[in-house]
Amino acid sequence: MMTRLLFLDESGHDLRHSPYEVLAGIAVEDSRLWSLVCAVRESEIALFGGRYAAGPRELKGRTLLKRKTYRLAAQAPPLGPDERTELARRCLDNGPAARRDELTALSQAKLAFVDEVLVTCLEHGCAVIASVIDREAPRLALDFLRKDYSYLFQRYYKLLRRDEPKSQGLVVFDELERSQSHLLTDQMARYFRDTETGRERAAQVIPEPFFVHSDLTTGVQIADLIAYLLAWNVRLDGMDRPRREELDPLGARVLDLCDQSNVRRSVSVIFDLRPRSEYIAMAQEQLDTLAIDAPEDDVE
């Protein structure tokens, strides 16, 4: 029996600069996970001359793919692989004292690294699953699992069904603040236990998630890169917010990791976060309970 691990991360949920909020995941077969991890780390060492993520640095979209990276990378024509790696290594070693050519090499190495990571994911049979939320989507403040999560689990479940009828799915999140982790775990438990669709999907998606440190977990780092590209570049029907065109080659790689027959089987686009009827029914039940428990108004 096969198991697919779904590594998840978010982008743009602070609602500050990102055009969209994104919950994105990369699903990888358990038997191919270690090979994927090794290949990504080999690319990191080959391109940066060592571990880029050593110390405080992280392999995240907002650091590797920011506009400044593209501006610095364009300061010179593409460097040869050996020269680029040597200069990138010097740039990391020199820090604030890095020279112009070293900064250029490091920026070119960053873009090459993200491209290699996405190609490696394709070679390892990985699949993108994501929910993209319009930043002005109406929201409901009740304590239920958000629609972007339920839609993502729907697509994850269907991917598992296409893999094998009895395949299993494990969900791995970037660690949240402790209270948020507890809240999400409780919401997932209620979703998979108390809704009809949740109970159906629990047959293949294990309802309790795992939480890990993103800087120590390659799968979550990849999910972060994908979430960033979905927020800032990839545009599906109805997504009309500004995009960064310089990210087009990498955005195309993300689409290659989606279901080729219908991208919407991999990525849902949500313009209203208020829940469907089953959630509304659960909310009404909760409100009715509160009304029963509340003291009656005094009658004059």
ZIRA-V474917 format. One record per helix or strand of 2 or more residues. SS is the DSSP state (2 for helix, 1 for strand). FROM is the first residue (numbers start at 1). TO is the last residue. Records with the same first field share a line. If there is no record, write none. Layout:
# ZIRA-V474917
SS->FROM-TO, FROM-TO
This chain:
# ZIRA-V474917
1->3-11, 20-29, 127-138, 168-174, 210-212, 267-272
2->30-48, 61-64, 67-73, 81-97, 100-123, 147-163, 178-194, 196-201, 214-216, 218-232, 245-256, 263-265, 277-293
